[in-house]
């Protein structure tokens, strides 16, 4: 990666970005840990609209960046939004969670765009698989996919970082041990990402047709690309 970047290349993808560079004895910085805790809390499905608003408003820099993003041409709002409360009312709680998470993670130092794209592709594909399977709480699947890169973001083993974050047990066990329906969906996404078609065909979600997997992945890629194009345009 470093060699390609030194040669002037700018577009990257692959499993390289999904592996943490763990240094023995390394401690996660307090700023990074606070951001990861905020992201974990934002994606708690049990939080009310008011609680999400309060979480965001506790971080003034996030409010400023988020309002700039929401008022950009990418979001397509016809009127200017001047508060988080009004923004949630106009775009909905679901979008606000996603955008606040994206802006929060994008603001972390030394986090590559490729890793954030990967996290969002996984999140969207997990959500798509949940819809195919007729699941009702698709936001839980989105969260599992999104947070499956926590070890890379923190530079620490997954089991350690999960112990420090306010996540429900079902999400933790899905990410760590691939348990339950959430874990099964994440495993399918990881297998598809790595080209392990045979593993998918023999796994717990073997009933999902190859065509459905391709459509889920393609949708996830297009969705993430649109999302990050808007973020880049806002930051320019």
Secondary structure as the mmCIF struct_conf table of DSSP 4:
data_model
#
loop_
_struct_conf.conf_type_id
_struct_conf.id
_struct_conf.beg_label_comp_id
_struct_conf.beg_label_asym_id
_struct_conf.beg_label_seq_id
_struct_conf.end_label_comp_id
_struct_conf.end_label_asym_id
_struct_conf.end_label_seq_id
HELX_RH_AL_P HELX_RH_AL_P1 UNK A 2 UNK A 6
TURN_TY1_P TURN_TY1_P1 UNK A 7 UNK A 8
BEND BEND1 UNK A 14 UNK A 14
HELX_RH_3T_P HELX_RH_3T_P1 UNK A 15 UNK A 18
BEND BEND2 UNK A 19 UNK A 19
TURN_TY1_P TURN_TY1_P2 UNK A 24 UNK A 25
HELX_RH_AL_P HELX_RH_AL_P2 UNK A 30 UNK A 42
TURN_TY1_P TURN_TY1_P3 UNK A 43 UNK A 43
TURN_TY1_P TURN_TY1_P4 UNK A 45 UNK A 46
HELX_RH_AL_P HELX_RH_AL_P3 UNK A 49 UNK A 57
TURN_TY1_P TURN_TY1_P5 UNK A 58 UNK A 58
HELX_RH_AL_P HELX_RH_AL_P4 UNK A 60 UNK A 70
TURN_TY1_P TURN_TY1_P6 UNK A 71 UNK A 71
BEND BEND3 UNK A 72 UNK A 72
TURN_TY1_P TURN_TY1_P7 UNK A 73 UNK A 75
BEND BEND4 UNK A 78 UNK A 79
BEND BEND5 UNK A 83 UNK A 83
HELX_RH_AL_P HELX_RH_AL_P5 UNK A 84 UNK A 91
HELX_RH_AL_P HELX_RH_AL_P6 UNK A 93 UNK A 106
TURN_TY1_P TURN_TY1_P8 UNK A 107 UNK A 107
BEND BEND6 UNK A 108 UNK A 108
TURN_TY1_P TURN_TY1_P9 UNK A 109 UNK A 110
HELX_RH_AL_P HELX_RH_AL_P7 UNK A 113 UNK A 132
TURN_TY1_P TURN_TY1_P10 UNK A 133 UNK A 134
BEND BEND7 UNK A 136 UNK A 136
HELX_RH_AL_P HELX_RH_AL_P8 UNK A 138 UNK A 146
HELX_RH_3T_P HELX_RH_3T_P2 UNK A 147 UNK A 149
HELX_RH_AL_P HELX_RH_AL_P9 UNK A 150 UNK A 154
TURN_TY1_P TURN_TY1_P11 UNK A 155 UNK A 155
BEND BEND8 UNK A 156 UNK A 156
HELX_RH_AL_P HELX_RH_AL_P10 UNK A 158 UNK A 163
TURN_TY1_P TURN_TY1_P12 UNK A 164 UNK A 164
BEND BEND9 UNK A 165 UNK A 165
HELX_RH_AL_P HELX_RH_AL_P11 UNK A 169 UNK A 177
HELX_RH_AL_P HELX_RH_AL_P12 UNK A 180 UNK A 193
TURN_TY1_P TURN_TY1_P13 UNK A 194 UNK A 195
HELX_RH_AL_P HELX_RH_AL_P13 UNK A 197 UNK A 202
BEND BEND10 UNK A 203 UNK A 203
TURN_TY1_P TURN_TY1_P14 UNK A 204 UNK A 207
BEND BEND11 UNK A 208 UNK A 208
HELX_RH_AL_P HELX_RH_AL_P14 UNK A 210 UNK A 235
#
